[in-house]
Amino acid sequence: MILSRKFLKFEIDLDFVLIAVTTSLKDYRICYLINKFLKFNFIKIPDLAVDIYRDSSTILFSLYHYNWETTETDFYFIANKGTEGYLIPEMKEADYFLLIKNYIDENDLDNIILTLNKIPEIVAAVKIDPKKIKSRENLLF
């Protein structure tokens, strides 16, 4: 008897833009500056809870949200360092991530990155390809 095997292959839908932000400021302070410079209105929402390691407890990451109603674009500002570790362990140099869901115009995106880099307290704000991140599933919520 010959057994045939079928392998399921699935692609994680990475329908978002990711910007890594490096700064020494606390989350509420950097969100205040981003709100001021970009005319955003980030609001603190309940922490992002992620089960990164099978045998340990859930890790909490500080999370802020803002929405552009005209284009229904959602912005999430997420701390990379949580209660017990990193959201994206392979990117420990990034302090925060700006995750943009739904549609964003390339010009708007370029302006956001340019403006973030003009904030004196931000060391760097760089667009990251989510497909190149090993632990990208931690960003799906």
C-alpha positions in Angstrom: 0.0 0.0 0.0 1.4 3.4 -1.0 0.6 6.3 1.2 0.5 9.7 -0.5 1.3 12.7 1.6 -0.1 16.2 1.0 1.6 19.2 2.5 -0.3 22.3 3.3 1.5 25.4 2.6 0.0 28.7 3.7 1.1 32.2 3.3 0.7 34.6 6.2 -1.1 37.7 5.0 1.3 40.6 5.8 -0.9 43.3 4.6 0.7 46.1 6.6 3.7 48.5 6.5 6.2 48.4 9.3 8.5 51.2 10.5 11.1 50.5 13.1 11.7 53.4 15.5 14.8 53.8 17.7 14.6 56.2 20.6 15.5 56.2 24.3 12.2 57.9 25.2 9.3 56.2 27.1 6.3 55.2 25.0 3.9 58.0 26.2 6.6 60.7 25.5 7.5 59.6 22.0 3.8 59.3 21.1 3.3 62.8 22.4 6.1 64.0 20.0 4.7 62.0 17.1 1.3 63.4 17.7 2.7 66.9 17.7 5.0 66.5 14.6 2.6 64.4 12.5 -0.7 65.9 13.8 -1.7 62.4 14.9 -3.8 61.5 17.9 -2.3 58.3 19.2 -4.3 57.0 22.1 -3.2 54.3 24.6 -5.2 51.1 24.2 -4.9 47.8 26.1 -1.5 46.2 25.8 -0.8 43.7 23.1 -0.6 40.3 24.7 1.6 37.8 22.9 2.5 34.2 23.7 6.1 34.1 22.3 7.4 31.1 24.2 5.3 28.0 24.6 6.1 27.3 28.3 6.0 30.8 29.6 3.3 33.3 30.4 1.9 35.9 28.0 4.1 38.9 27.3 2.6 42.4 27.3 3.7 45.2 24.9 2.6 48.8 25.2 0.2 49.7 22.4 -1.2 52.9 21.0 -3.7 53.4 18.1 -4.7 56.2 15.7 -7.0 56.1 12.7 -7.2 58.2 9.5 -10.9 58.2 8.9 -10.7 59.4 5.4 -8.7 56.4 4.1 -9.5 54.0 7.0 -5.8 53.6 7.7 -4.9 52.3 11.1 -1.7 53.2 12.8 -0.4 51.1 15.8 2.6 52.2 17.8 4.0 49.1 19.6 6.8 48.7 22.1 9.4 46.1 21.0 10.4 45.5 24.6 7.7 43.9 26.8 7.3 42.6 30.3 9.4 39.5 29.6 11.2 39.9 26.3 11.0 41.3 22.8 8.2 41.3 20.3 10.7 40.9 17.5 13.7 39.4 19.1 15.9 39.6 16.0 15.5 43.4 16.0 16.5 44.3 19.5 18.0 47.6 18.3 14.4 48.8 17.5 12.6 50.3 20.5 9.2 50.6 18.8 7.3 49.7 15.7 4.9 51.8 13.8 2.5 49.3 12.1 0.3 50.7 9.4 -2.8 48.6 8.3 -5.0 49.2 5.3 -4.2 51.5 2.5 -1.5 54.2 2.7 -0.3 56.3 -0.2 3.5 56.0 -0.9 3.8 59.8 -0.7 2.1 59.8 2.7 4.4 57.0 3.9 7.5 58.8 2.7 6.3 62.0 4.5 5.7 60.1 7.7 9.2 58.5 7.7 10.8 61.8 6.8 8.9 63.6 9.6 9.7 60.9 12.2 13.4 61.3 11.3 13.1 65.0 11.9 12.1 64.5 15.5 15.3 65.2 17.4 14.6 62.4 20.0 14.3 59.7 17.4 17.6 58.2 16.4 16.2 56.5 13.3 12.9 55.5 11.7 13.3 53.0 9.0 10.8 51.0 6.8 11.2 47.3 7.3 10.0 44.5 5.0 7.7 42.3 7.2 8.5 39.2 5.0 12.2 39.4 6.2 11.3 39.1 9.9 11.4 35.6 11.4 8.9 36.3 14.2 6.5 38.3 12.0 3.5 36.4 13.3 3.9 38.3 16.5 2.7 41.4 14.6 -0.6 39.8 13.6 -3.4 41.0 15.8 
